[in-house]
Amino acid sequence: MSQTASPQPVTGARVCAIISFVLSAIAILFLPIVFGLAAIALAIVAYATGDKVLGKWAIPVSVVATVLGFVLGYLAVS
């Protein structure tokens, strides 16, 4: 007998983590002060509300993306 895994329900914490990844990608190229901070906040909310796995990854990814966005912005201006 083969046993199939049932899909896990999508929770609000999972949605916050996924949106955090999307905002992190946007923060690299556009307005890191806005999109990066929003990504960090959503990552913390995702971790605090129960999505420990993606939240644990979303926090450092959003911080790195924000810093990278600032560095690229500085290099583009100078």
PDB file of N, CA, C and O in Angstrom:
ATOM      1  N   MET A   1       0.828  -1.178   0.000  1.00  0.00           N
ATOM      2  CA  MET A   1       0.000   0.000   0.000  1.00  0.00           C
ATOM      3  C   MET A   1       0.870   1.237   0.000  1.00  0.00           C
ATOM      4  O   MET A   1       1.807   1.366   0.788  1.00  0.00           O
ATOM      5  N   SER A   2       0.547   2.119  -0.877  1.00  0.00           N
ATOM      6  CA  SER A   2       1.281   3.377  -0.867  1.00  0.00           C
ATOM      7  C   SER A   2       0.463   4.402  -0.101  1.00  0.00           C
ATOM      8  O   SER A   2      -0.764   4.461  -0.179  1.00  0.00           O
ATOM      9  N   GLN A   3       1.190   5.185   0.624  1.00  0.00           N
ATOM     10  CA  GLN A   3       0.531   6.189   1.445  1.00  0.00           C
ATOM     11  C   GLN A   3       0.948   7.561   0.930  1.00  0.00           C
ATOM     12  O   GLN A   3       2.140   7.856   0.845  1.00  0.00           O
ATOM     13  N   THR A   4      -0.022   8.396   0.586  1.00  0.00           N
ATOM     14  CA  THR A   4       0.288   9.722   0.081  1.00  0.00           C
ATOM     15  C   THR A   4       0.213  10.726   1.212  1.00  0.00           C
ATOM     16  O   THR A   4      -0.604  10.609   2.125  1.00  0.00           O
ATOM     17  N   ALA A   5       1.075  11.702   1.128  1.00  0.00           N
ATOM     18  CA  ALA A   5       1.086  12.747   2.145  1.00  0.00           C
ATOM     19  C   ALA A   5      -0.006  13.758   1.829  1.00  0.00           C
ATOM     20  O   ALA A   5      -0.163  14.191   0.687  1.00  0.00           O
ATOM     21  N   SER A   6      -0.739  14.117   2.838  1.00  0.00           N
ATOM     22  CA  SER A   6      -1.781  15.117   2.634  1.00  0.00           C
ATOM     23  C   SER A   6      -1.148  16.504   2.713  1.00  0.00           C
ATOM     24  O   SER A   6      -0.254  16.723   3.530  1.00  0.00           O
ATOM     25  N   PRO A   7      -1.591  17.435   1.886  1.00  0.00           N
ATOM     26  CA  PRO A   7      -1.013  18.782   1.917  1.00  0.00           C
ATOM     27  C   PRO A   7      -1.350  19.491   3.219  1.00  0.00           C
ATOM     28  O   PRO A   7      -2.444  19.347   3.764  1.00  0.00           O
ATOM     29  N   GLN A   8      -0.389  20.253   3.699  1.00  0.00           N
ATOM     30  CA  GLN A   8      -0.618  20.998   4.930  1.00  0.00           C
ATOM     31  C   GLN A   8      -1.461  22.232   4.629  1.00  0.00           C
ATOM     32  O   GLN A   8      -1.310  22.837   3.568  1.00  0.00           O
ATOM     33  N   PRO A   9      -2.325  22.603   5.529  1.00  0.00           N
ATOM     34  CA  PRO A   9      -3.142  23.799   5.291  1.00  0.00           C
ATOM     35  C   PRO A   9      -2.279  25.055   5.310  1.00  0.00           C
ATOM     36  O   PRO A   9      -1.315  25.148   6.070  1.00  0.00           O
ATOM     37  N   VAL A  10      -2.629  26.002   4.480  1.00  0.00           N
ATOM     38  CA  VAL A  10      -1.906  27.270   4.419  1.00  0.00           C
ATOM     39  C   VAL A  10      -2.428  28.161   5.539  1.00  0.00           C
ATOM     40  O   VAL A  10      -3.626  28.428   5.631  1.00  0.00           O
ATOM     41  N   THR A  11      -1.526  28.607   6.374  1.00  0.00           N
ATOM     42  CA  THR A  11      -1.906  29.455   7.496  1.00  0.00           C
ATOM     43  C   THR A  11      -1.470  30.890   7.240  1.00  0.00           C
ATOM     44  O   THR A  11      -0.740  31.170   6.289  1.00  0.00           O
ATOM     45  N   GLY A  12      -1.914  31.771   8.079  1.00  0.00           N
ATOM     46  CA  GLY A  12      -1.528  33.170   7.954  1.00  0.00           C
ATOM     47  C   GLY A  12      -0.035  33.371   8.155  1.00  0.00           C
ATOM     48  O   GLY A  12       0.565  34.245   7.530  1.00  0.00           O
ATOM     49  N   ALA A  13       0.565  32.571   9.019  1.00  0.00           N
ATOM     50  CA  ALA A  13       1.998  32.671   9.253  1.00  0.00           C
ATOM     51  C   ALA A  13       2.774  32.260   8.008  1.00  0.00           C
ATOM     52  O   ALA A  13       3.790  32.874   7.681  1.00  0.00           O
ATOM     53  N   ARG A  14       2.308  31.231   7.313  1.00  0.00           N
ATOM     54  CA  ARG A  14       2.978  30.788   6.089  1.00  0.00           C
ATOM     55  C   ARG A  14       2.872  31.862   5.007  1.00  0.00           C
ATOM     56  O   ARG A  14       3.829  32.099   4.270  1.00  0.00           O
ATOM     57  N   VAL A  15       1.720  32.505   4.913  1.00  0.00           N
ATOM     58  CA  VAL A  15       1.530  33.575   3.932  1.00  0.00           C
ATOM     59  C   VAL A  15       2.455  34.743   4.243  1.00  0.00           C
ATOM     60  O   VAL A  15       3.034  35.327   3.327  1.00  0.00           O
ATOM     61  N   CYS A  16       2.605  35.095   5.513  1.00  0.00           N
ATOM     62  CA  CYS A  16       3.513  36.180   5.896  1.00  0.00           C
ATOM     63  C   CYS A  16       4.952  35.847   5.516  1.00  0.00           C
ATOM     64  O   CYS A  16       5.685  36.717   5.045  1.00  0.00           O
ATOM     65  N   ALA A  17       5.355  34.611   5.713  1.00  0.00           N
ATOM     66  CA  ALA A  17       6.723  34.208   5.371  1.00  0.00           C
ATOM     67  C   ALA A  17       6.951  34.282   3.865  1.00  0.00           C
ATOM     68  O   ALA A  17       8.001  34.748   3.424  1.00  0.00           O
ATOM     69  N   ILE A  18       5.995  33.835   3.082  1.00  0.00           N
ATOM     70  CA  ILE A  18       6.141  33.867   1.627  1.00  0.00           C
ATOM     71  C   ILE A  18       6.171  35.308   1.125  1.00  0.00           C
ATOM     72  O   ILE A  18       6.977  35.644   0.257  1.00  0.00           O
ATOM     73  N   ILE A  19       5.309  36.154   1.658  1.00  0.00           N
ATOM     74  CA  ILE A  19       5.317  37.565   1.262  1.00  0.00           C
ATOM     75  C   ILE A  19       6.634  38.222   1.664  1.00  0.00           C
ATOM     76  O   ILE A  19       7.133  39.102   0.963  1.00  0.00           O
ATOM     77  N   SER A  20       7.191  37.798   2.783  1.00  0.00           N
ATOM     78  CA  SER A  20       8.479  38.322   3.220  1.00  0.00           C
ATOM     79  C   SER A  20       9.581  38.007   2.213  1.00  0.00           C
ATOM     80  O   SER A  20      10.430  38.854   1.936  1.00  0.00           O
ATOM     81  N   PHE A  21       9.572  36.784   1.662  1.00  0.00           N
ATOM     82  CA  PHE A  21      10.559  36.433   0.639  1.00  0.00           C
ATOM     83  C   PHE A  21      10.378  37.291  -0.614  1.00  0.00           C
ATOM     84  O   PHE A  21      11.358  37.728  -1.218  1.00  0.00           O
ATOM     85  N   VAL A  22       9.146  37.527  -0.995  1.00  0.00           N
ATOM     86  CA  VAL A  22       8.876  38.342  -2.189  1.00  0.00           C
ATOM     87  C   VAL A  22       9.342  39.782  -1.963  1.00  0.00           C
ATOM     88  O   VAL A  22       9.982  40.375  -2.832  1.00  0.00           O
ATOM     89  N   LEU A  23       9.024  40.334  -0.807  1.00  0.00           N
ATOM     90  CA  LEU A  23       9.453  41.696  -0.502  1.00  0.00           C
ATOM     91  C   LEU A  23      10.971  41.797  -0.402  1.00  0.00           C
ATOM     92  O   LEU A  23      11.544  42.837  -0.728  1.00  0.00           O
ATOM     93  N   SER A  24      11.625  40.733   0.044  1.00  0.00           N
ATOM     94  CA  SER A  24      13.086  40.723   0.103  1.00  0.00           C
ATOM     95  C   SER A  24      13.682  40.842  -1.290  1.00  0.00           C
ATOM     96  O   SER A  24      14.652  41.569  -1.503  1.00  0.00           O
ATOM     97  N   ALA A  25      13.096  40.125  -2.230  1.00  0.00           N
ATOM     98  CA  ALA A  25      13.591  40.198  -3.603  1.00  0.00           C
ATOM     99  C   ALA A  25      13.368  41.590  -4.185  1.00  0.00           C
ATOM    100  O   ALA A  25      14.222  42.102  -4.909  1.00  0.00           O
ATOM    101  N   ILE A  26      12.247  42.195  -3.880  1.00  0.00           N
ATOM    102  CA  ILE A  26      11.968  43.542  -4.377  1.00  0.00           C
ATOM    103  C   ILE A  26      12.909  44.559  -3.728  1.00  0.00           C
ATOM    104  O   ILE A  26      13.324  45.523  -4.371  1.00  0.00           O
ATOM    105  N   ALA A  27      13.243  44.339  -2.447  1.00  0.00           N
ATOM    106  CA  ALA A  27      14.088  45.285  -1.715  1.00  0.00           C
ATOM    107  C   ALA A  27      15.499  45.353  -2.264  1.00  0.00           C
ATOM    108  O   ALA A  27      16.192  46.346  -2.042  1.00  0.00           O
ATOM    109  N   ILE A  28      15.941  44.338  -2.966  1.00  0.00           N
ATOM    110  CA  ILE A  28      17.285  44.375  -3.533  1.00  0.00           C
ATOM    111  C   ILE A  28      17.381  45.460  -4.606  1.00  0.00           C
ATOM    112  O   ILE A  28      18.421  46.104  -4.747  1.00  0.00           O
ATOM    113  N   LEU A  29      16.315  45.660  -5.351  1.00  0.00           N
ATOM    114  CA  LEU A  29      16.360  46.599  -6.467  1.00  0.00           C
ATOM    115  C   LEU A  29      15.623  47.912  -6.224  1.00  0.00           C
ATOM    116  O   LEU A  29      16.011  48.942  -6.777  1.00  0.00           O
ATOM    117  N   PHE A  30      14.574  47.900  -5.416  1.00  0.00           N
ATOM    118  CA  PHE A  30      13.731  49.083  -5.252  1.00  0.00           C
ATOM    119  C   PHE A  30      13.500  49.387  -3.777  1.00  0.00           C
ATOM    120  O   PHE A  30      13.066  48.513  -3.027  1.00  0.00           O
ATOM    121  N   LEU A  31      13.779  50.588  -3.364  1.00  0.00           N
ATOM    122  CA  LEU A  31      13.455  51.109  -2.029  1.00  0.00           C
ATOM    123  C   LEU A  31      13.698  50.106  -0.891  1.00  0.00           C
ATOM    124  O   LEU A  31      12.742  49.623  -0.285  1.00  0.00           O
ATOM    125  N   PRO A  32      14.942  49.795  -0.602  1.00  0.00           N
ATOM    126  CA  PRO A  32      15.206  48.817   0.460  1.00  0.00           C
ATOM    127  C   PRO A  32      14.740  49.287   1.834  1.00  0.00           C
ATOM    128  O   PRO A  32      14.449  48.462   2.701  1.00  0.00           O
ATOM    129  N   ILE A  33      14.666  50.600   2.044  1.00  0.00           N
ATOM    130  CA  ILE A  33      14.208  51.090   3.346  1.00  0.00           C
ATOM    131  C   ILE A  33      12.743  50.746   3.578  1.00  0.00           C
ATOM    132  O   ILE A  33      12.337  50.533   4.721  1.00  0.00           O
ATOM    133  N   VAL A  34      11.955  50.690   2.535  1.00  0.00           N
ATOM    134  CA  VAL A  34      10.532  50.385   2.659  1.00  0.00           C
ATOM    135  C   VAL A  34      10.293  48.879   2.568  1.00  0.00           C
ATOM    136  O   VAL A  34       9.755  48.267   3.491  1.00  0.00           O
ATOM    137  N   PHE A  35      10.700  48.295   1.444  1.00  0.00           N
ATOM    138  CA  PHE A  35      10.424  46.877   1.213  1.00  0.00           C
ATOM    139  C   PHE A  35      11.243  45.969   2.132  1.00  0.00           C
ATOM    140  O   PHE A  35      10.764  44.920   2.562  1.00  0.00           O
ATOM    141  N   GLY A  36      12.464  46.372   2.425  1.00  0.00           N
ATOM    142  CA  GLY A  36      13.300  45.562   3.304  1.00  0.00           C
ATOM    143  C   GLY A  36      12.777  45.523   4.725  1.00  0.00           C
ATOM    144  O   GLY A  36      12.710  44.463   5.348  1.00  0.00           O
ATOM    145  N   LEU A  37      12.408  46.689   5.231  1.00  0.00           N
ATOM    146  CA  LEU A  37      11.868  46.712   6.596  1.00  0.00           C
ATOM    147  C   LEU A  37      10.524  45.987   6.685  1.00  0.00           C
ATOM    148  O   LEU A  37      10.232  45.342   7.692  1.00  0.00           O
ATOM    149  N   ALA A  38       9.715  46.091   5.645  1.00  0.00           N
ATOM    150  CA  ALA A  38       8.454  45.354   5.627  1.00  0.00           C
ATOM    151  C   ALA A  38       8.718  43.848   5.588  1.00  0.00           C
ATOM    152  O   ALA A  38       8.011  43.071   6.229  1.00  0.00           O
ATOM    153  N   ALA A  39       9.734  43.446   4.835  1.00  0.00           N
ATOM    154  CA  ALA A  39      10.080  42.025   4.761  1.00  0.00           C
ATOM    155  C   ALA A  39      10.567  41.510   6.108  1.00  0.00           C
ATOM    156  O   ALA A  39      10.206  40.408   6.523  1.00  0.00           O
ATOM    157  N   ILE A  40      11.385  42.301   6.790  1.00  0.00           N
ATOM    158  CA  ILE A  40      11.873  41.899   8.108  1.00  0.00           C
ATOM    159  C   ILE A  40      10.717  41.784   9.092  1.00  0.00           C
ATOM    160  O   ILE A  40      10.639  40.824   9.859  1.00  0.00           O
ATOM    161  N   ALA A  41       9.822  42.762   9.069  1.00  0.00           N
ATOM    162  CA  ALA A  41       8.680  42.740   9.988  1.00  0.00           C
ATOM    163  C   ALA A  41       7.789  41.528   9.728  1.00  0.00           C
ATOM    164  O   ALA A  41       7.361  40.859  10.669  1.00  0.00           O
ATOM    165  N   LEU A  42       7.509  41.243   8.459  1.00  0.00           N
ATOM    166  CA  LEU A  42       6.665  40.088   8.148  1.00  0.00           C
ATOM    167  C   LEU A  42       7.358  38.772   8.499  1.00  0.00           C
ATOM    168  O   LEU A  42       6.699  37.817   8.909  1.00  0.00           O
ATOM    169  N   ALA A  43       8.662  38.715   8.344  1.00  0.00           N
ATOM    170  CA  ALA A  43       9.393  37.503   8.718  1.00  0.00           C
ATOM    171  C   ALA A  43       9.314  37.261  10.225  1.00  0.00           C
ATOM    172  O   ALA A  43       9.152  36.125  10.672  1.00  0.00           O
ATOM    173  N   ILE A  44       9.428  38.328  10.994  1.00  0.00           N
ATOM    174  CA  ILE A  44       9.320  38.190  12.455  1.00  0.00           C
ATOM    175  C   ILE A  44       7.907  37.785  12.850  1.00  0.00           C
ATOM    176  O   ILE A  44       7.721  36.953  13.738  1.00  0.00           O
ATOM    177  N   VAL A  45       6.914  38.371  12.192  1.00  0.00           N
ATOM    178  CA  VAL A  45       5.520  37.993  12.466  1.00  0.00           C
ATOM    179  C   VAL A  45       5.285  36.523  12.118  1.00  0.00           C
ATOM    180  O   VAL A  45       4.620  35.806  12.865  1.00  0.00           O
ATOM    181  N   ALA A  46       5.824  36.080  10.995  1.00  0.00           N
ATOM    182  CA  ALA A  46       5.659  34.680  10.588  1.00  0.00           C
ATOM    183  C   ALA A  46       6.287  33.747  11.609  1.00  0.00           C
ATOM    184  O   ALA A  46       5.699  32.728  11.969  1.00  0.00           O
ATOM    185  N   TYR A  47       7.470  34.089  12.072  1.00  0.00           N
ATOM    186  CA  TYR A  47       8.136  33.238  13.063  1.00  0.00           C
ATOM    187  C   TYR A  47       7.382  33.234  14.387  1.00  0.00           C
ATOM    188  O   TYR A  47       7.223  32.189  15.019  1.00  0.00           O
ATOM    189  N   ALA A  48       6.918  34.412  14.801  1.00  0.00           N
ATOM    190  CA  ALA A  48       6.248  34.519  16.097  1.00  0.00           C
ATOM    191  C   ALA A  48       4.871  33.863  16.100  1.00  0.00           C
ATOM    192  O   ALA A  48       4.418  33.386  17.141  1.00  0.00           O
ATOM    193  N   THR A  49       4.199  33.834  14.946  1.00  0.00           N
ATOM    194  CA  THR A  49       2.847  33.280  14.920  1.00  0.00           C
ATOM    195  C   THR A  49       2.799  31.798  14.592  1.00  0.00           C
ATOM    196  O   THR A  49       1.717  31.216  14.514  1.00  0.00           O
ATOM    197  N   GLY A  50       3.954  31.182  14.401  1.00  0.00           N
ATOM    198  CA  GLY A  50       3.920  29.731  14.321  1.00  0.00           C
ATOM    199  C   GLY A  50       4.638  29.070  13.171  1.00  0.00           C
ATOM    200  O   GLY A  50       4.846  27.857  13.213  1.00  0.00           O
ATOM    201  N   ASP A  51       5.026  29.801  12.149  1.00  0.00           N
ATOM    202  CA  ASP A  51       5.742  29.156  11.048  1.00  0.00           C
ATOM    203  C   ASP A  51       7.235  29.253  11.328  1.00  0.00           C
ATOM    204  O   ASP A  51       7.933  30.109  10.785  1.00  0.00           O
ATOM    205  N   LYS A  52       7.711  28.352  12.193  1.00  0.00           N
ATOM    206  CA  LYS A  52       9.095  28.400  12.652  1.00  0.00           C
ATOM    207  C   LYS A  52      10.078  28.064  11.536  1.00  0.00           C
ATOM    208  O   LYS A  52      11.182  28.607  11.508  1.00  0.00           O
ATOM    209  N   VAL A  53       9.701  27.184  10.624  1.00  0.00           N
ATOM    210  CA  VAL A  53      10.634  26.736   9.590  1.00  0.00           C
ATOM    211  C   VAL A  53      10.908  27.851   8.586  1.00  0.00           C
ATOM    212  O   VAL A  53      12.060  28.242   8.399  1.00  0.00           O
ATOM    213  N   LEU A  54       9.871  28.365   7.941  1.00  0.00           N
ATOM    214  CA  LEU A  54      10.088  29.430   6.957  1.00  0.00           C
ATOM    215  C   LEU A  54      10.450  30.752   7.627  1.00  0.00           C
ATOM    216  O   LEU A  54      11.220  31.537   7.073  1.00  0.00           O
ATOM    217  N   GLY A  55       9.908  30.999   8.801  1.00  0.00           N
ATOM    218  CA  GLY A  55      10.244  32.227   9.515  1.00  0.00           C
ATOM    219  C   GLY A  55      11.707  32.281   9.888  1.00  0.00           C
ATOM    220  O   GLY A  55      12.327  33.345   9.868  1.00  0.00           O
ATOM    221  N   LYS A  56      12.262  31.118  10.233  1.00  0.00           N
ATOM    222  CA  LYS A  56      13.677  31.030  10.584  1.00  0.00           C
ATOM    223  C   LYS A  56      14.560  31.379   9.384  1.00  0.00           C
ATOM    224  O   LYS A  56      15.642  31.941   9.552  1.00  0.00           O
ATOM    225  N   TRP A  57      14.106  31.051   8.192  1.00  0.00           N
ATOM    226  CA  TRP A  57      14.847  31.376   6.974  1.00  0.00           C
ATOM    227  C   TRP A  57      14.541  32.785   6.473  1.00  0.00           C
ATOM    228  O   TRP A  57      15.415  33.449   5.915  1.00  0.00           O
ATOM    229  N   ALA A  58      13.331  33.234   6.664  1.00  0.00           N
ATOM    230  CA  ALA A  58      12.920  34.529   6.118  1.00  0.00           C
ATOM    231  C   ALA A  58      13.605  35.695   6.819  1.00  0.00           C
ATOM    232  O   ALA A  58      13.879  36.715   6.187  1.00  0.00           O
ATOM    233  N   ILE A  59      13.883  35.564   8.091  1.00  0.00           N
ATOM    234  CA  ILE A  59      14.502  36.673   8.828  1.00  0.00           C
ATOM    235  C   ILE A  59      15.902  36.996   8.282  1.00  0.00           C
ATOM    236  O   ILE A  59      16.144  38.145   7.912  1.00  0.00           O
ATOM    237  N   PRO A  60      16.827  36.036   8.218  1.00  0.00           N
ATOM    238  CA  PRO A  60      18.150  36.408   7.684  1.00  0.00           C
ATOM    239  C   PRO A  60      18.128  36.759   6.197  1.00  0.00           C
ATOM    240  O   PRO A  60      18.905  37.605   5.755  1.00  0.00           O
ATOM    241  N   VAL A  61      17.256  36.127   5.427  1.00  0.00           N
ATOM    242  CA  VAL A  61      17.171  36.456   3.999  1.00  0.00           C
ATOM    243  C   VAL A  61      16.726  37.898   3.822  1.00  0.00           C
ATOM    244  O   VAL A  61      17.273  38.615   2.984  1.00  0.00           O
ATOM    245  N   SER A  62      15.747  38.331   4.594  1.00  0.00           N
ATOM    246  CA  SER A  62      15.263  39.703   4.458  1.00  0.00           C
ATOM    247  C   SER A  62      16.293  40.717   4.943  1.00  0.00           C
ATOM    248  O   SER A  62      16.407  41.801   4.371  1.00  0.00           O
ATOM    249  N   VAL A  63      17.034  40.383   5.976  1.00  0.00           N
ATOM    250  CA  VAL A  63      18.079  41.295   6.456  1.00  0.00           C
ATOM    251  C   VAL A  63      19.187  41.424   5.412  1.00  0.00           C
ATOM    252  O   VAL A  63      19.634  42.530   5.108  1.00  0.00           O
ATOM    253  N   VAL A  64      19.628  40.295   4.866  1.00  0.00           N
ATOM    254  CA  VAL A  64      20.682  40.326   3.845  1.00  0.00           C
ATOM    255  C   VAL A  64      20.207  41.067   2.592  1.00  0.00           C
ATOM    256  O   VAL A  64      20.965  41.840   2.004  1.00  0.00           O
ATOM    257  N   ALA A  65      18.970  40.837   2.187  1.00  0.00           N
ATOM    258  CA  ALA A  65      18.443  41.515   1.004  1.00  0.00           C
ATOM    259  C   ALA A  65      18.350  43.022   1.227  1.00  0.00           C
ATOM    260  O   ALA A  65      18.601  43.799   0.306  1.00  0.00           O
ATOM    261  N   THR A  66      17.998  43.438   2.428  1.00  0.00           N
ATOM    262  CA  THR A  66      17.919  44.861   2.733  1.00  0.00           C
ATOM    263  C   THR A  66      19.297  45.504   2.674  1.00  0.00           C
ATOM    264  O   THR A  66      19.469  46.565   2.074  1.00  0.00           O
ATOM    265  N   VAL A  67      20.274  44.862   3.293  1.00  0.00           N
ATOM    266  CA  VAL A  67      21.634  45.392   3.272  1.00  0.00           C
ATOM    267  C   VAL A  67      22.173  45.413   1.842  1.00  0.00           C
ATOM    268  O   VAL A  67      22.818  46.379   1.433  1.00  0.00           O
ATOM    269  N   LEU A  68      21.909  44.358   1.091  1.00  0.00           N
ATOM    270  CA  LEU A  68      22.355  44.304  -0.299  1.00  0.00           C
ATOM    271  C   LEU A  68      21.700  45.412  -1.123  1.00  0.00           C
ATOM    272  O   LEU A  68      22.345  46.001  -1.990  1.00  0.00           O
ATOM    273  N   GLY A  69      20.443  45.695  -0.862  1.00  0.00           N
ATOM    274  CA  GLY A  69      19.764  46.787  -1.554  1.00  0.00           C
ATOM    275  C   GLY A  69      20.397  48.131  -1.248  1.00  0.00           C
ATOM    276  O   GLY A  69      20.538  48.968  -2.140  1.00  0.00           O
ATOM    277  N   PHE A  70      20.784  48.350   0.019  1.00  0.00           N
ATOM    278  CA  PHE A  70      21.462  49.593   0.358  1.00  0.00           C
ATOM    279  C   PHE A  70      22.821  49.692  -0.318  1.00  0.00           C
ATOM    280  O   PHE A  70      23.198  50.760  -0.801  1.00  0.00           O
ATOM    281  N   VAL A  71      23.558  48.591  -0.355  1.00  0.00           N
ATOM    282  CA  VAL A  71      24.882  48.606  -0.974  1.00  0.00           C
ATOM    283  C   VAL A  71      24.758  48.865  -2.478  1.00  0.00           C
ATOM    284  O   VAL A  71      25.498  49.679  -3.031  1.00  0.00           O
ATOM    285  N   LEU A  72      23.841  48.186  -3.126  1.00  0.00           N
ATOM    286  CA  LEU A  72      23.650  48.416  -4.564  1.00  0.00           C
ATOM    287  C   LEU A  72      23.179  49.839  -4.847  1.00  0.00           C
ATOM    288  O   LEU A  72      23.590  50.440  -5.840  1.00  0.00           O
ATOM    289  N   GLY A  73      22.337  50.373  -4.001  1.00  0.00           N
ATOM    290  CA  GLY A  73      21.902  51.760  -4.149  1.00  0.00           C
ATOM    291  C   GLY A  73      23.053  52.735  -3.992  1.00  0.00           C
ATOM    292  O   GLY A  73      23.152  53.714  -4.732  1.00  0.00           O
ATOM    293  N   TYR A  74      23.918  52.470  -3.037  1.00  0.00           N
ATOM    294  CA  TYR A  74      25.089  53.318  -2.842  1.00  0.00           C
ATOM    295  C   TYR A  74      26.016  53.251  -4.051  1.00  0.00           C
ATOM    296  O   TYR A  74      26.514  54.274  -4.520  1.00  0.00           O
ATOM    297  N   LEU A  75      26.240  52.046  -4.547  1.00  0.00           N
ATOM    298  CA  LEU A  75      27.117  51.889  -5.708  1.00  0.00           C
ATOM    299  C   LEU A  75      26.530  52.539  -6.950  1.00  0.00           C
ATOM    300  O   LEU A  75      27.273  53.053  -7.786  1.00  0.00           O
ATOM    301  N   ALA A  76      25.230  52.525  -7.083  1.00  0.00           N
ATOM    302  CA  ALA A  76      24.592  53.131  -8.249  1.00  0.00           C
ATOM    303  C   ALA A  76      24.682  54.654  -8.195  1.00  0.00           C
ATOM    304  O   ALA A  76      24.805  55.302  -9.234  1.00  0.00           O
ATOM    305  N   VAL A  77      24.624  55.225  -7.008  1.00  0.00           N
ATOM    306  CA  VAL A  77      24.658  56.673  -6.872  1.00  0.00           C
ATOM    307  C   VAL A  77      26.083  57.207  -6.983  1.00  0.00           C
ATOM    308  O   VAL A  77      26.310  58.260  -7.578  1.00  0.00           O
ATOM    309  N   SER A  78      27.032  56.489  -6.417  1.00  0.00           N
ATOM    310  CA  SER A  78      28.420  56.987  -6.430  1.00  0.00           C
ATOM    311  C   SER A  78      29.168  56.681  -7.697  1.00  0.00           C
ATOM    312  O   SER A  78      30.336  57.046  -7.828  1.00  0.00           O
TER     313      SER A  78
END
